[in-house]
């Protein structure tokens, strides 16, 4: 199992546009091997004392935090999918992103604990 995690700030008025972009992304990611995608819109994100999601993304007034992740069977599949997606002409159809991608925090992770009920 391998997880790509993302934290980003999205203008509040772009919530629907973000969800539509995430839906389009899922179709490509799924085609290239993703197992799941979770997109979470800020409901209760507090300001921290030392650091927090807003500072990490340099969130501006009127922006909401999105916390998301995509699961893959392994790192090799995730890396290959990233390359394939960037080369896929369907990515052109996404147009302008409804957020500032330069402020997105992301990375790849190997789970050490995974529990489900």
DRENDO-1510 file (C-alpha; in Angstrom, 1 decimal, always signed):
<recs>
REC; n; res; u; v; w
REC; 1; UNK; +0.0; +0.0; +0.0 .
REC; 2; UNK; +1.2; +3.5; -0.8 .
REC; 3; UNK; -0.6; +6.8; -0.2 .
REC; 4; UNK; -0.2; +10.2; -1.9 .
REC; 5; UNK; -1.3; +12.9; +0.6 .
REC; 6; UNK; -2.3; +16.5; -0.2 .
REC; 7; UNK; -3.1; +19.6; +1.8 .
REC; 8; UNK; -4.2; +22.7; -0.1 .
REC; 9; UNK; -6.0; +26.0; +0.3 .
REC; 10; UNK; -9.0; +26.6; -2.0 .
REC; 11; UNK; -11.1; +29.8; -2.3 .
REC; 12; UNK; -14.4; +29.1; -0.6 .
REC; 13; UNK; -16.3; +30.0; -3.8 .
REC; 14; UNK; -14.4; +27.3; -5.7 .
REC; 15; UNK; -15.7; +24.4; -3.7 .
REC; 16; UNK; -17.9; +23.0; -6.6 .
REC; 17; UNK; -15.1; +23.6; -9.1 .
REC; 18; UNK; -12.7; +21.8; -6.9 .
REC; 19; UNK; -15.0; +18.8; -6.5 .
REC; 20; UNK; -15.5; +18.6; -10.2 .
REC; 21; UNK; -11.7; +18.7; -10.8 .
REC; 22; UNK; -11.3; +16.0; -8.1 .
REC; 23; UNK; -13.9; +13.8; -9.9 .
REC; 24; UNK; -12.0; +14.2; -13.2 .
REC; 25; UNK; -8.7; +13.4; -11.5 .
REC; 26; UNK; -10.2; +10.2; -10.0 .
REC; 27; UNK; -11.2; +8.9; -13.5 .
REC; 28; UNK; -7.5; +9.1; -14.6 .
REC; 29; UNK; -6.0; +7.9; -11.3 .
REC; 30; UNK; -8.4; +4.9; -11.2 .
REC; 31; UNK; -7.5; +4.0; -14.8 .
REC; 32; UNK; -3.8; +4.1; -13.9 .
REC; 33; UNK; -4.1; +2.0; -10.8 .
REC; 34; UNK; -5.4; +4.1; -7.9 .
REC; 35; UNK; -7.5; +2.1; -5.4 .
REC; 36; UNK; -9.3; +5.0; -3.6 .
REC; 37; UNK; -9.5; +8.8; -3.4 .
REC; 38; UNK; -10.7; +10.8; -0.4 .
REC; 39; UNK; -11.3; +14.6; -0.7 .
REC; 40; UNK; -12.1; +16.4; +2.5 .
REC; 41; UNK; -13.3; +20.0; +2.8 .
REC; 42; UNK; -12.5; +22.0; +5.9 .
REC; 43; UNK; -15.1; +21.7; +8.6 .
REC; 44; UNK; -13.1; +22.4; +11.8 .
REC; 45; UNK; -9.5; +23.5; +11.2 .
REC; 46; UNK; -8.0; +25.4; +14.1 .
REC; 47; UNK; -5.1; +27.8; +14.0 .
REC; 48; UNK; -2.1; +26.2; +15.8 .
REC; 49; UNK; +0.5; +27.8; +18.1 .
REC; 50; UNK; +3.6; +26.8; +16.1 .
REC; 51; UNK; +2.3; +25.6; +12.8 .
REC; 52; UNK; -1.0; +24.5; +11.2 .
REC; 53; UNK; -2.7; +23.7; +7.9 .
REC; 54; UNK; -3.2; +27.4; +7.0 .
REC; 55; UNK; +0.4; +28.3; +7.5 .
REC; 56; UNK; +1.6; +25.2; +5.6 .
REC; 57; UNK; -0.4; +26.3; +2.6 .
REC; 58; UNK; -0.1; +30.1; +3.1 .
REC; 59; UNK; -3.9; +30.2; +3.1 .
REC; 60; UNK; -5.4; +33.6; +2.4 .
REC; 61; UNK; -8.6; +35.0; +3.9 .
REC; 62; UNK; -11.6; +33.3; +2.3 .
REC; 63; UNK; -9.8; +30.1; +1.5 .
REC; 64; UNK; -10.7; +26.7; +3.0 .
REC; 65; UNK; -8.4; +23.8; +3.6 .
REC; 66; UNK; -8.7; +20.6; +1.6 .
REC; 67; UNK; -7.1; +17.4; +3.0 .
REC; 68; UNK; -7.0; +14.5; +0.6 .
REC; 69; UNK; -5.3; +11.3; -0.2 .
REC; 70; UNK; -5.1; +8.7; -2.9 .
REC; 71; UNK; -4.2; +5.0; -2.2 .
REC; 72; UNK; -2.2; +2.8; -4.5 .
REC; 73; UNK; -1.2; -0.8; -4.4 .
REC; 74; UNK; +2.5; +0.2; -4.2 .
REC; 75; UNK; +4.9; +3.1; -4.8 .
REC; 76; UNK; +5.8; +1.9; -8.3 .
REC; 77; UNK; +2.2; +2.0; -9.4 .
REC; 78; UNK; +1.8; +5.6; -8.0 .
REC; 79; UNK; +5.0; +6.8; -9.6 .
REC; 80; UNK; +4.1; +5.3; -13.0 .
REC; 81; UNK; +0.6; +6.7; -12.8 .
REC; 82; UNK; +2.0; +10.2; -12.1 .
REC; 83; UNK; +4.1; +10.0; -15.3 .
REC; 84; UNK; +1.2; +8.6; -17.4 .
REC; 85; UNK; -1.2; +11.3; -16.1 .
REC; 86; UNK; +1.2; +14.1; -16.8 .
REC; 87; UNK; +1.6; +12.8; -20.4 .
REC; 88; UNK; -2.1; +12.1; -20.9 .
REC; 89; UNK; -3.8; +14.6; -23.2 .
REC; 90; UNK; -7.0; +14.5; -21.1 .
REC; 91; UNK; -5.1; +16.6; -18.5 .
REC; 92; UNK; -5.4; +19.5; -20.9 .
REC; 93; UNK; -9.2; +19.3; -20.4 .
REC; 94; UNK; -8.8; +20.3; -16.7 .
REC; 95; UNK; -8.1; +23.9; -17.6 .
REC; 96; UNK; -7.1; +26.3; -14.9 .
REC; 97; UNK; -7.1; +24.7; -11.4 .
REC; 98; UNK; -9.5; +26.2; -8.9 .
REC; 99; UNK; -6.6; +26.6; -6.4 .
REC; 100; UNK; -3.0; +27.8; -6.3 .
REC; 101; UNK; -1.0; +24.6; -6.9 .
REC; 102; UNK; +2.2; +26.3; -5.8 .
REC; 103; UNK; +0.9; +26.4; -2.2 .
REC; 104; UNK; -0.1; +22.7; -2.2 .
REC; 105; UNK; +1.7; +20.4; +0.2 .
REC; 106; UNK; +2.0; +16.8; -1.0 .
REC; 107; UNK; +4.0; +13.7; -0.6 .
REC; 108; UNK; +4.1; +9.9; -0.8 .
REC; 109; UNK; +3.7; +7.8; +2.3 .
REC; 110; UNK; +3.9; +4.1; +3.3 .
REC; 111; UNK; +1.3; +3.3; +6.0 .
REC; 112; UNK; +2.5; +1.9; +9.3 .
REC; 113; UNK; -0.9; +1.5; +10.9 .
REC; 114; UNK; -4.2; +1.0; +9.0 .
REC; 115; UNK; -7.4; +0.1; +10.8 .
REC; 116; UNK; -10.9; -0.2; +9.6 .
REC; 117; UNK; -14.1; -1.2; +11.4 .
</recs>
